Amino acid sequence: MAGRKDDGSIGDANYGIIGKDYPIYRQPEPQIAAFINAALGTARTVLNVGAGAGSYEPLDRDVTAVEPSASMRAQRSAHLSVAIDAVAEKLPFPDSHFDASMATFTVHQWSDLDAGLHQMRRVTKGPVVVLSCDPDLVQQFWLNTYAPEVLAAEARRYPALQRIGSLLGSRVTILSVPIPLHCKDGFNEAYYGRPDRFLEDGARLACSAWSFVSQETTRRYIDHLRCDLDNGTWDIYHNPLRTLPEFDGSLRLIVSQP
């Protein structure tokens, strides 16, 4: 399929490069997992599309994982099922094969969103659950002051929530998902109260949007942030975030019922 990288990655980010330390920084956050599990309802068989290293796959259900990137498939833990090399746009399953399906932090990578979501709805007889971010809110995060091109890339790549909902059907609910202070899943907003984490190369690399700016630009962004952390400027504006129990940012859960 057009758009696949050497390791099978789909879309504009090469997970053969940026996904090497993914499981270290992108671990499932229990509070977010609880939202996903509740949305899956009583489903016993679950399809996970764009499954990556397996974050958020429920361990008490029969999960079938689909992941095009060989690098990400290789990082799945031994207790998880072996992921199938396939893409959302062409799922190799019959109609209504699964009780439910899920897709977390992946729809922005698909080469054809319409086809991928239609395929998920086709093979699913129950709820389709999508974890994504609202592109209209992404650039409201404080990181935009320091890394505007990074958040511009995120906002550009995330599909509109209304579009996702309309493609999945009429019975759609969009839920705001609060992010806990010590969130284990290291996407950008997960570090809302821990700005020092952005100084780590691995933490940034595990967020695909950082791969769309040059190393020189990244260095300039991080030097700016480091300076403001050292001289106290960041804390003048954002210190309450360091102890804020939850942050309501752009993270959203879209749930489609049949």
PEKA-V712780 format. One record per residue. N is the residue number from 1. SS is DSSP state (H for helix, E for strand, L for the rest). PSI is psi in degrees with one decimal (none if undefined). D_CENTER is the distance of its C-alpha to the mean C-alpha in whole Angstrom. Layout:
BEGIN
n={N:N}
ss={SS:SS}
psi={PSI:PSI}
d_center={D_CENTER:D_CENTER}
END
This chain:
BEGIN
n={1:2:3:4:5:6:7:8:9:10:11:12:13:14:15:16:17:18:19:20:21:22:23:24:25:26:27:28:29:30:31:32:33:34:35:36:37:38:39:40:41:42:43:44:45:46:47:48:49:50:51:52:53:54:55:56:57:58:59:60:61:62:63:64:65:66:67:68:69:70:71:72:73:74:75:76:77:78:79:80:81:82:83:84:85:86:87:88:89:90:91:92:93:94:95:96:97:98:99:100:101:102:103:104:105:106:107:108:109:110:111:112:113:114:115:116:117:118:119:120:121:122:123:124:125:126:127:128:129:130:131:132:133:134:135:136:137:138:139:140:141:142:143:144:145:146:147:148:149:150:151:152:153:154:155:156:157:158:159:160:161:162:163:164:165:166:167:168:169:170:171:172:173:174:175:176:177:178:179:180:181:182:183:184:185:186:187:188:189:190:191:192:193:194:195:196:197:198:199:200:201:202:203:204:205:206:207:208:209:210:211:212:213:214:215:216:217:218:219:220:221:222:223:224:225:226:227:228:229:230:231:232:233:234:235:236:237:238:239:240:241:242:243:244:245:246:247:248:249:250:251:252:253:254:255:256:257:258}
ss={L:L:L:L:L:L:L:L:L:L:L:L:L:L:H:H:H:H:L:L:L:H:H:H:H:E:L:L:L:H:H:H:H:H:H:H:H:H:H:H:L:L:L:L:E:E:E:E:E:L:L:L:L:L:L:L:L:L:L:L:L:E:E:E:E:E:L:L:L:H:H:H:H:L:L:L:L:L:L:L:L:L:L:E:L:L:L:H:H:H:L:L:L:L:L:L:L:E:L:E:E:E:E:E:L:L:H:H:H:L:L:L:H:H:H:H:H:H:H:H:H:H:H:E:L:L:L:E:E:E:E:E:E:L:L:L:L:H:H:H:L:H:H:H:H:L:L:H:H:H:H:H:H:H:H:H:H:L:L:L:H:H:H:H:H:H:H:H:L:L:L:E:E:E:E:E:L:L:E:E:L:L:L:L:E:L:L:H:H:H:H:L:L:L:H:H:H:H:H:L:H:H:H:H:H:L:L:H:H:H:H:H:L:L:H:H:H:H:H:H:H:H:H:H:H:H:H:H:H:H:H:L:H:H:H:H:H:H:H:H:H:H:L:L:L:E:E:L:L:L:E:E:E:E:E:E:L:L}
psi={140.6:141.7:-5.9:134.8:-178.7:-35.5:4.7:-8.1:142.0:147.2:-156.2:-1.2:136.4:100.6:-10.1:-22.5:-52.9:-12.5:9.4:-39.6:21.9:-48.0:-19.5:-42.2:-21.6:66.0:151.7:133.4:120.3:-37.2:-38.1:-39.9:-34.7:-38.1:-44.6:-45.5:-39.5:-39.6:-29.1:-15.3:-133.6:12.6:135.7:-38.2:128.6:133.9:130.2:111.3:132.2:47.2:-20.3:-135.7:1.8:10.4:137.4:5.5:121.2:137.4:-9.8:19.4:164.7:102.8:131.6:123.3:139.1:125.7:119.3:-23.5:120.2:-35.6:-40.0:-39.2:-37.0:-17.9:3.7:138.9:156.0:-26.0:-5.2:159.1:155.0:129.7:144.3:136.5:96.8:170.4:157.0:-35.5:-13.0:72.8:129.1:53.4:152.7:167.9:142.1:38.0:-28.8:149.7:-35.7:163.1:157.3:154.5:117.8:126.8:47.8:-26.6:-25.8:-9.9:-13.6:141.5:-24.9:93.3:-44.8:-48.9:-42.0:-46.0:-36.6:-37.8:-42.8:-44.8:-36.0:-43.4:2.5:127.1:-12.5:-143.6:143.6:124.4:122.8:122.9:120.7:-169.4:148.0:112.1:-21.7:-16.0:-14.0:-44.7:3.3:-10.2:145.2:-24.8:-21.3:-25.9:-32.8:-33.2:64.1:-36.1:-29.6:-48.8:-27.5:-38.7:-42.2:-47.7:-36.0:-35.5:-34.0:128.2:151.4:140.3:-38.4:-35.4:-43.8:-47.7:-42.7:-31.1:-26.6:-22.5:-175.7:-28.2:76.4:136.4:135.7:119.6:136.2:132.9:106.2:145.6:122.3:156.4:-42.4:44.5:130.2:-19.1:110.1:56.8:170.6:-49.8:-14.9:-21.0:27.2:-34.8:8.4:64.9:-25.5:-23.4:-27.1:-12.8:-11.6:127.8:-43.6:-37.3:-42.1:-40.3:-27.8:-4.0:111.2:-29.0:-28.5:-20.2:-5.7:5.0:153.0:162.9:-36.3:-43.3:-43.2:-43.7:-40.5:-42.3:-45.8:-35.5:-40.1:-47.2:-44.1:-42.9:-45.3:-28.9:-40.8:-38.9:-0.1:-0.4:-42.1:-43.4:-27.0:-38.7:-28.6:8.0:-39.4:-22.8:-23.3:-23.0:5.7:120.2:-36.5:149.0:125.3:96.4:-127.5:-3.1:128.4:150.1:119.2:122.9:120.6:123.5:149.1:none}
d_center={22:22:19:19:19:22:19:18:15:14:14:15:13:15:13:17:17:14:13:16:15:12:13:15:12:9:11:11:12:15:15:11:12:16:14:13:16:18:17:17:21:24:22:23:22:18:16:13:12:10:10:10:12:12:10:11:13:16:19:22:21:22:18:18:15:15:14:15:15:18:17:14:16:19:16:16:18:22:22:19:20:20:18:19:19:18:16:15:18:21:20:23:24:26:26:25:25:22:22:19:15:12:8:5:2:6:8:9:10:12:16:17:15:18:19:16:16:20:19:17:20:22:22:21:24:22:19:16:13:9:7:6:8:12:13:16:15:13:16:18:16:19:17:18:22:21:19:19:18:15:14:16:14:11:13:15:12:10:12:14:14:18:17:15:17:20:19:18:22:24:23:20:18:16:15:14:13:14:13:16:18:17:13:13:9:10:7:10:11:11:14:16:19:19:19:21:18:17:21:19:19:16:14:14:14:10:9:9:11:14:15:16:19:22:23:26:23:21:24:26:23:23:26:26:24:26:29:28:27:30:33:31:30:26:28:30:28:25:26:26:22:23:24:22:21:18:17:16:14:11:9:10:11:13:15:18:21:24}
END
